[in-house]
Amino acid sequence: MLTRETFVGPWAGLPVAWTTADEFDEETYRSDVANCCRAGVPGVYSGGTTGEFYAMELVEFREVTRATVEEAHAHGAFAMIGCGSTYTRGASRPAEIAAQLGADAIQLPLPYWLEIPDDQIVPFFQTVSAACGGLPLSIYDTHRAKKCPTLDQHRAIKEVVPNYLMVKANPGTVGLTPDGCQVLSTFVNVFSDETEWSVLGPYGVAGACSWFFYWKPSVSLRLWRLLRQENWSQLMQEIAPVKKLIDYVVDVFEPKGLTDTALDRFGAVALGSLQCGLRSRGPYPSASERDVLQLLAWSRKNYPELLLPD
């Protein structure tokens, strides 16, 4: 059973591989999961934004979940499954399927179309948790859900959902502030991007739901070791080029309409760490081969370590 002691580190949030016919490419996806596990990731997950949970049929969700769980477990890693939806039943059914297929945890945002009333936040998590038999729960805390739980609401969720073990903190949420991270860390693990570790490390941050892991596994794991060693000055120094990379990607490629999954997969494809391809599901744009070449050219000049073999 996944516990707070083992629910740590940089977990790889993988994109799904799609064929040219826009169907699940299971063989390629399994290979990508296996590659992350062999690189040393403690856990992988599907069904986040990068995994395009919002653009997947339930039958596809089942196929992706089975592949994720089987491949991760075959390589000694944990598997977490995202179960986001716009309504309670829509999240409960995938959570139930994830449990049936052997997932180690589920990740759950608040419903993201209509803003959920405050008095329904705790019951929502309680109902979905019951549907999956009390699997370890991660909350995907994001303003894309139109509402983010307060510290008091996080505490209230923990009181009725004791299997709430981790929160994925995003910009503008309580966990991404030093004070909020410190308080949350007394009862759940807080995950952030690796680039936040030098700031939040002293306040208890415990890991990352990471795209950067499969861009450059050796660097992600080195940052993790520095976090565990509480070497904040060295951690800050080594995070600096990663922040520079992110600034470049956001400034150059987000204006083209590329969102999470397109950005995360094109870097992994450019660096040769995943075979998932560039295809994102419409109507959201995919990166192009020209984007890949542009990133490689920038990396040669500004961050050559990215191009070195692990």
Steps between C-alpha positions, in 0.01 A plus 500: 500500500625845408564711811615856571851360546504349149280757323801724432743599226458603137208302357483498120170631358503340159333602174301234319627371167243529218518335158458693175137380513467673842470173692691382806847374406539255786835353397669840480340620820609193693853554373495859629377389843770233514771749401402735783501214748841379386631855539415484871167675543318393820160529336322580175153633440255547217182701477641841587485795263802367313323164479197673341238363739260761361526352149464128570208258477436268794602193301830672418542600862475133595760400240745774602450423869564129453816568300626753755443275800632181343813660359582699814455200727705280269789740554454550875342848488172637632214602270260791559196565281334836443119489511397856421146573388232768494271311739516259792388183320736584215792489744373209710473252215862546381618487863318170542661366181845615614457309826381188318806509275743526791596869508692615806335844519259728322542870426192718507430865416178672591240499219613764254203618291258653751650635821427262786336650814715508813273262688541236225882489494543252785208275395639484145834358613331275755267348239769435240735358764231256608449393139861382475502330838715758675802488270766758586378834366686791347318829448587683178473858629465736204317817403381319188237355735375857567541446874790392720453362853607717791721366778190437711335312214813286450484415872129418473566268206775323694267448796244303296741360237797375705646346182560855368881485486625754244409832341635611164543873558483735204547878462255698709414210733571489870760225478729704277558761771759440773247540783239287327749229412623490859151456643381252238815294549392422854222274368557439124797496264535806277621457142614790282707546185869427558568870443320580828705261712772743606234738636254246644754240611547655845121500540451130431442449126521127432510449124375596156243393244765536237528556128868587540584150622457351155667795332814438705480223763854542631449869580160445662643228724802714585267782609308247711820386674590861580151556641533195725841623612352845575775655290299811417780712350614227260140417418430863409809509280404183311138607460604826327552349150171307531318826571673657202378211285143540625504875437615437144233237434222716648609815316552338161259208474196583715412794270463241223209350694694203634371383838629255760494174307639649177785670686582204722511248218693709249793543738504129578493418129771759424729356766429141403373390839145404391356356182146634546514731199382857464130435447258658747125451476303773329389766512821573691806562277796265482862604487680470166834362386608860456426560869717201587792634297459844656516354852808294412678804358425701815616214722834464321572864571340551842466164678734244337462254789150425371652344189750278679407131534388398849 
